């Protein structure tokens, strides 16, 4: 059955690839349409769109730098993937005393107990290094094992300039990453709702524990989110993020922001403590002013009155559909008609119906994707085509062919033709069998009896 399903999906995918010949987009030059750059003081910086992973801005994004406390985004990602929030974390002596003296802390004691959720808030809001250490031990048993998990996850996410050596980002020659890799990690983490909730929390209170009789108040240190020491960097569209700083790393900052339905990730590395916020704000404004997102559903969901699709055999049934939740990100000066689409084989372990992707490119850059789903549901048309020009489409018409039904009809006709030819080839044998049967069992006619008698007399005369 498994092999059968694979074959069915493979055949269906080939049919769909053939039908994609109907999609026709024009190409454009990157220099003509991609918005100009903006200057920042950070040595490395990147803006990435959350849904698609589209890179809207880049500066030295593959240069390797010390990440400082933005490391804790990876720590939080692994904790949320491997733990329940109500599990109990016990602080070991190594967690309490094994971090750099004077570094960020919420003053936990040996054998103090907190939930995973409370410890995550301590790590992400106050950047508490003992919380990061305790969480690493809780997940993997010891820090070296957790570090192995961090590096394996980085590789899984496509990071190529990253190596972690601790859970908190304290200085280590073997602990580094790049702005691009950090954006990949930040994007993966933000796809987890609890992570988004934590980094977007301004204040949190840890209740009394077995070692502390009083509650522990926590404040988010990200100054673009809310007042922390100053309100001069508040940014209305900020969703949260993570700060970082050491002398060797300089200021590092990861920030999430959303405006007009578009969520962006900004990473700046090797910056200074004041310009990190100014750089981030300027980059967000640049991207929000120059880019827009478009849902595939805006162009794929077309009523029958708006389309000129002709379905062979009076149906528009396809084995493959484009997931209409897909998104593209392009400059505001561009049109969806400038986007090109390419079919890429792809599988998703969490969704067995996904058998490929439409990868959208604009000006030589990846700008989004839509999953290809194996289904028997009805579909109206393909993205951006068969839509009137006045509604933003190409105005192109095509005939949508029901390949499975045509194939079935061809098989039935072929079977009927084969049956007719078989019967025809056996017709002479059937007549011969019929004649022999009748000659053995039927009574001779009077005329036949006369002929038999006459033949008998002739034989006697010859004798």
Helices and strands as residue ranges (DSSP letters): H 2-19, G 20-22, H 30-33, E 44-49, E 55-59, E 64-65, G 68-71, H 72-82, E 88-90, H 93-97, E 113-115, H 116-125, H 129-140, H 143-156, E 177-178, H 179-190, H 193-199, E 203-206, E 216-219, E 238-246, E 250-259, E 262-271, H 275-290, E 291-295, H 297-300, G 304-306, E 310-311, G 312-314, E 320-322, E 327-331, G 336-338, E 340-345, E 354-362, E 365-374, G 389-391, E 399-400, H 403-425, H 427-441, H 446-462
